[in-house]
Amino acid sequence: MTGRVMRVLVAYSAAANVVPTTLEYLTALKDLPGCEVQFVHCTDDARLNFDINEFDVLINSYSARLCFDWYLNPDYVRAVLSFRGLKIAIAQDEYDRTGVLRSAIRRLGFHVLLTSVQKEFWPLVYPAMQLPGVALRQVLTGYAPAAHPDRRIKPLADRPFPIGYRGRQIGARYGRLGFEKFEIGRYMAALCDELGQPHNIRTDEASRIYGEDWFNFIGDCRTMLGSESGSNAFDFDQELEREIERFRALHGRAPEYPELTDFLAPFERPFDTGQVSPRVFECAAMMTPMILFRGRYSDAIVPDVHYIPLEKDFSNARDVLARLDNFESLQGYVERAHEHLIASGNYSYRALTSVIASAIEELYPGVVGDPERQHWRSVAQPWRSPHDPQDPYTVALSEVPTDAPQLSAYLSAKQDHLRQLLEPRSAPQNDDVPQAVDDIPQAEGDAHQAAEPADPDMNPVGPIGKMWRAVPGRVRSRVSPLLAWLAR
């Protein structure tokens, strides 16, 4: 790459690691070729306690969301501004507060942006005049999961559920693509019931499945429904967000997609950015044939080759259900999908790390070789935390680089530790609470460890969530978009 091992720091939010695919994405960055990679949690109350310029490259993970200008910890923001190496930002859900996202990329001085938006839409989403000098690279929102020796692949004939699905109503914010995640399950479940077709299709919150149980469910389904991920409703200046809040204030609830279809139409019309969901890769890995709404899917899969296409008006729905017992045809779909998405290796996380490694090799020499930056490096002082090292908040909430990303439970443990430090010395100790920062759970073990989903109406950071309903409404409306994203 550059002739020496590069030190890379990946900044992320531990709260987002409640989602197994997010944790898997982060963990994959550990395998960047030619690099020594470490991780640091940078949101909530994190207080940086190390010199960021000990690293050559900074990667801002998509979980440390740049579109929320209040989300990143101020310590981290100051550190990024002072960082003298190559800065890489990874963005997802780029339809949220797109203008704020672009502003943050400029203000923090990122050199590279990894985007899941297809290249033909870059002039609309990331025009050169908005991001001068920023190199764009296209990546996917997720990749094929690593092989797991304990996951058993059942023959299609032995699977108890002829057709399965899990989805839910996520409201109007994500436009037509978001609505389709619910609508495909609602309609097909009703049709199956009408025809007496056995199924395991659910669209309620209580039926959602997490962790390794999700892979067991995929393996029990002869076919799996699905739709494109992402959204075509790009909210550049938060006008869509404000309209949803106006509806909520008027009706006392969030709107559903059919209630804002006309308002959403001009937002969505210029775009066709449907993404391939991690579910597609998971189904291919578990050798489960897919019945998907016809769509783009990041141009990764082809209808009638890798999946059985379902028309969005459901005009062929009965014909599709009639194929559930054609095992020879289903086997052909699953073998082609597995060969293309899994066996080829073209969609493994190595594809992601290859893009990043190429960007480092191409752009790092120019960044560190720039005369102004060389002068800056010669006079700049090491990063020093502005906080009192004896302050209980600093003791409990300090962050240093780790060899693996932390699990979401890490945040609650740190808050527990802080609470202990603030309690009077005579207070009884709880043996179940970590007594030191070193006792906080680490991110070891299976990346698909089951975890409770975040509640969209609560902050996932331990005791802070208990105060959520006491927060003024204007603040809640500001924070709600982030919590909704964490809970999806």
Disulfide bonds with the S-S distance in Angstrom:
none
